[in-house]
Each structure stands twice: as C-alpha cells, then as structure tokens.
Amino acid sequence: MIQGHGGNIFETAERLRCAPSEIVDMSSNVNPLGPMPELVEHLRKILPETISVLPRVDSADIVGLFARRYNLDPFCALASNGSTQFIYDIPRAFETKKAIILGPTYADYADACRMQGVSFDEFFAEEDDGFAPDLSRFGDRLSSADTAFICNPNNPTGALIPARQLRDLCSAHPRVRFVVDESYLPFAPEGDRQSMAGCGLGNVVVLNSMSKIYRLPGLRIGFLIGQPEMIQKAVRYRQPWCVNGLAQEAVSYLMTHPQNTDAFVAKTRVFLAAERMNFVQALHEVPDIRFYNSSTSFLLAKLSGRFTAQKVWDFLCRQRILIRDCTNFGGLTDRFVRFSLKTHDINTIVTQKLALWMKS
Ligand SMILES: Cc1ncc(COP(=O)(O)O)c(C=O)c1O
C-alpha cells in the first residue's frame, strides 16, 4: 500500500498523545455537514441483521437503484469498495500501456500505474494560470497515451473543468480512454450539470465516490460509470462481496430518499460557498498566504516568506489541527498546503490562529 494520504489522525494522535477524536482533521476532504443524521439512524437500526448475513455478492440491487436515480442503464454502472478500488483496477482492466495524468493531482492514479507496472507521463497545470489546466496543450500530449486520468474538480487545486470543455476533449481523442474522477463534483455549484456520467461517450468512465459528499469514508463505497463495454472490462477484476452489507444498506437508503439527499447536497453547496469566501477573506490581510479558486470542499494555499508547508503544518499540529502538507504532490513544492473546510466555528478558529501567528 502506498502511504501519503491525508486523514492520518491516528498517527498524529499517537504523536500528540491524545485521542483521535480530539484532533480537528482538516486534511481529509469529507463533508463537514455529514453524515446525514437520518442515514446514521437508519444504519443503527438495521445493524444487527445486516452484519449477520452475507450481502449481495455483486451489489446488483444498489447498482440498479443508483442507475435509476441518475437515469443510467444498469449495465452502465458498477459498485465497489470505494472509488479507490477502481483506480487501482483500471490500468490492468483497460490493459493500459501508457497513461497520462493531468496534475498536480491525487497521487493514487500514478501509484496505481506503478503498482501495475504501467508507464505514465504527467502534465501539470501551471501555477501562473491558477492551476486551471490548458486543455489544448494537454490534448497535444494525448497522442502518446491510451489512458488519461483527470480529476474534476481536482484534488488538491480545487479547479473545475466545465463539462463542455471536457466533452470536447474526450470526443476529439476517441482512441484514448478517459478516466474522470468526480469524487468532489457533488460539492461544486451546479455539480450535477458538470458531470460526465451519462455523457454517452464510449471512451469515458466516471468515478463516483460516496465517501466525500455523504461523509461515509469508513463504509467504502464508490461507483464506476461508463458504456457497457468499459464496465465489462472492469467487472473482470471485481472480487465477490466487495461492497459490504452496511455500505449496501447506506446506498439503498440514499438512493431511495432523493428529497432528503437533494436537500442535504444543496445545503452543503450553499454552506461551502460561504465558508470558502469567509476562510479566504479572514486571511486576506496576511501577506504570506494566498488561495486558489476552488469549487469544492477544500482550498489550496501557497505560502511565501518564512513559511513552508512543514512550518505551518507543525504549528497547527501543535494545536491539534491536521492539515495536508502538499509537498509530496507532483508539480507542487514545499510551499503548498490544503485546508479541508469544517464547521463555521472551526474554520473561524483556525483562520484566527493562523492570522495571529503568521502576522507575529
Ligand atoms: C480525488 C480522489 N479520488 C478518489 C479518492 C478515494 O475515495 P474513496 O473513498 O471513494 O475510495 C480520493 C480520496 O481521498 C480522492 O481524493
């Protein structure tokens, strides 16, 4: 397994000699408003009978519900143990010879290629462009690859490529398979309209995660969406019972309560739009920290002057606040950190502490 993700509250708690629950985890990008209380209550009720029987081996029920909810053919979707499982299966499922990754981005696409012995190139969006990728230049690089990984909105930059531009890119390169990771798209304003799921292009698969928007990372549920031919390639690598019973129950609940989930997602979007603005505004007068535009639940910051990522990370860690040091993201440097937004009170406390310290 490859290390280097955010969310390592256990290691940090050990180091600080406190309980993991005493740490404010701003390194893991999950919905600060979740999980939905009614979902937790439902899972609590059905826990005993759910964990005492085998779940459906192929998750067919939840795939059907997911497909119905998003107007997809059930043959166009597949469920698995988090979107991570698909990321690691894709290079061998698609028999990738050469991949290209649009970065700076989530390290697991590269790690999945390494694990499968697949060579890959990275194309980095420029800092001077606010990390908005130049798709025309990226397109020029596609002739050398058969599989392209694109995270949209991107982790850790928060940059969103409008669906129209993405569709044009994918249509213009029918020989390349595009893997579009939409794990953070539900956080974006009008996220549904920006999705490539159901785009109908035979060379596109979409990754969908329940971990982020519904704050269920411990349950491990993700979906792959694409044309049946692509889904069939991925099916060959799926293990039986790879979605556990509780996870299947959670999906059933979410897919059959559209009014509750729509309201929850809408509330999340409004909340995050306000919090992104407040967070940036609260540090506006601190000259050594600048933020990039984000459409999602986290903000990438660039540090300057005497501040490195390690220094800021250490300072906040001593206060039991965990952020993501982005030094190990290809295409970034030791001057970048990522903040995952939390409740309004926590965000306020963190910005106050940072502003005071960075100005002193
Ligand atoms: C961009 C991106 N894709 C996928 C994942 C994995 O999510 P899941 O919990 O669905 O495996 C993460 C987790 O941090 C992520 O940041």
The ligand as an SDF file (V2000), in Angstrom:
LIG
                    3D

 16 16  0  0  0  0  0  0  0  0999 V2000
   -9.5360   12.5260   -5.9500 C   0  0  0  0  0  0  0  0  0  0  0  0
   -9.8660   11.3330   -5.1320 C   0  0  0  0  0  0  0  0  0  0  0  0
  -10.3750   10.2550   -5.7320 N   0  0  0  0  0  0  0  0  0  0  0  0
  -10.6810    9.1490   -5.0400 C   0  0  0  0  0  0  0  0  0  0  0  0
  -10.4670    9.0900   -3.6770 C   0  0  0  0  0  0  0  0  0  0  0  0
  -10.8090    7.8190   -2.9460 C   0  0  0  0  0  0  0  0  0  0  0  0
  -12.0970    7.8700   -2.4820 O   0  0  0  0  0  0  0  0  0  0  0  0
  -12.9090    6.5760   -1.9870 P   0  0  0  0  0  0  0  0  0  0  0  0
  -13.1220    6.7490   -0.5470 O   0  0  0  0  0  0  0  0  0  0  0  0
  -14.1700    6.5790   -2.8010 O   0  0  0  0  0  0  0  0  0  0  0  0
  -12.0700    5.3780   -2.2800 O   0  0  0  0  0  0  0  0  0  0  0  0
   -9.9540   10.1890   -3.0090 C   0  0  0  0  0  0  0  0  0  0  0  0
   -9.7300   10.1360   -1.5570 C   0  0  0  0  0  0  0  0  0  0  0  0
   -9.1560   10.9960   -0.9450 O   0  0  0  0  0  0  0  0  0  0  0  0
   -9.6450   11.3460   -3.7550 C   0  0  0  0  0  0  0  0  0  0  0  0
   -9.1590   12.4390   -3.1700 O   0  0  0  0  0  0  0  0  0  0  0  0
  1  2  1  0
  2  3  1  0
  2 15  2  0
  3  4  2  0
  4  5  1  0
  5  6  1  0
  5 12  2  0
  6  7  1  0
  7  8  1  0
  8  9  2  0
  8 10  1  0
  8 11  1  0
 12 13  1  0
 12 15  1  0
 13 14  2  0
 15 16  1  0
M  END
$$$$
